[in-house]
Amino acid sequence: MTDNRPTGPGPDSGPGEFSDDGVTVVAGVVIETLPGQGPFVACRLENEPGLEIVGGDGDRRLAVVWTAGSGKALEAAAERLLERDEEIIGIFPTFLGRDDDEPESSSTARSVALEGITGTDSTE
């Protein structure tokens, strides 16, 4: 799992535009809701394809690991979610990885994403 794009300040920093190269994308994401609505939004998200809720603050923030077939699919799913649910006010990626055709990369990427958004080692 590698991301060779530049990081830090400047016009080329950050993840940039998602490619649609058919590689599985795994993202650690924080979903922010209206105050007090986090648990209700979490219930509605339980059946969202590729989305696993791994925690929350019990008020307005949910920690999520989200997997999609491509970066563009993940981006489109996030946009749909924002349009569909008025209680979601933001979707903020904290980690973005790709499955580079190794059989266990997807589970490894999910573990790293989980570590990134919870601050714990998920392999213990």
C-alpha positions in Angstrom: 0.0 0.0 0.0 1.7 3.2 -1.2 0.8 6.7 -1.9 3.5 8.6 -3.7 1.8 11.9 -4.0 3.4 15.0 -2.4 2.3 15.9 1.1 2.7 19.2 3.0 1.8 22.7 2.0 1.5 23.6 -1.6 -0.8 23.2 -4.6 0.1 19.5 -5.0 -0.4 18.5 -1.3 -3.1 16.2 0.0 -4.7 13.3 -1.7 -5.7 15.2 -4.8 -8.2 13.9 -7.2 -9.1 10.2 -6.9 -8.1 7.9 -9.8 -10.4 5.2 -11.1 -7.8 2.5 -11.7 -9.9 -0.4 -10.3 -7.7 -0.8 -7.2 -9.6 -1.3 -3.9 -9.4 1.8 -1.8 -9.6 1.6 2.0 -10.2 4.8 4.0 -10.3 5.8 7.6 -13.0 8.4 7.9 -14.5 10.6 10.6 -18.2 11.4 9.9 -19.5 14.5 11.7 -23.2 14.9 12.4 -25.4 17.5 13.9 -25.0 17.7 17.7 -26.6 14.6 19.4 -27.3 12.8 16.1 -24.2 10.5 15.9 -26.0 7.4 17.3 -29.0 7.8 15.0 -26.8 8.3 11.9 -24.8 5.3 13.0 -27.9 3.2 13.0 -28.8 4.4 9.5 -25.3 3.6 8.2 -25.2 0.0 9.3 -26.2 -1.3 5.9 -24.1 1.1 3.8 -22.0 -1.1 1.5 -18.3 -1.2 2.4 -18.7 1.0 5.5 -17.9 -0.3 9.0 -18.5 1.9 12.0 -15.6 1.3 14.5 -16.4 3.9 17.1 -17.9 7.3 18.0 -18.0 9.9 20.7 -21.7 9.3 21.5 -22.6 12.7 20.3 -21.6 14.0 16.8 -18.6 12.1 15.5 -18.3 8.5 14.1 -15.1 6.7 13.3 -15.5 4.6 10.1 -13.4 2.3 7.9 -14.8 2.5 4.3 -13.8 0.3 1.4 -14.7 0.8 -2.2 -13.7 -0.7 -5.6 -12.0 2.6 -6.6 -11.2 6.1 -5.4 -13.9 7.5 -7.6 -16.5 5.0 -6.2 -15.5 6.1 -2.7 -15.8 9.7 -3.5 -19.2 9.2 -5.2 -20.5 7.2 -2.2 -19.4 10.0 0.2 -21.1 12.6 -1.9 -24.3 10.5 -2.1 -24.2 10.1 1.7 -23.9 13.9 2.3 -26.8 14.6 -0.1 -29.0 11.9 1.3 -28.6 12.5 5.1 -29.2 16.0 6.3 -27.8 15.2 9.7 -24.4 14.5 8.3 -22.5 17.7 8.1 -19.1 16.5 7.0 -17.0 13.4 6.0 -13.3 13.8 6.8 -10.7 11.2 5.6 -8.0 10.5 8.1 -6.2 7.7 6.1 -6.4 6.6 2.5 -4.8 3.4 1.3 -4.9 1.1 -1.7 -4.9 -2.7 -2.1 -1.9 -3.3 -4.5 -3.1 -6.8 -5.5 -1.6 -8.6 -2.5 -4.1 -11.1 -1.0 -3.9 -9.7 2.5 -3.4 -6.1 1.7 -7.0 -5.2 2.1 -7.1 -6.5 5.7 -3.8 -4.9 6.5 -5.0 -1.6 5.1 -8.2 -1.9 7.2 -6.0 -2.5 10.3 -3.8 0.5 9.5 -6.9 2.7 8.9 -8.4 1.5 12.2 -5.2 2.4 14.0 -5.2 5.8 12.4 -8.6 6.8 13.5 -8.6 5.2 17.0 -5.0 5.6 18.0 -4.6 1.9 18.9 -2.8 -1.1 17.5 -5.5 -3.3 16.0 -3.1 -6.3 15.8 -2.7 -6.8 19.5 
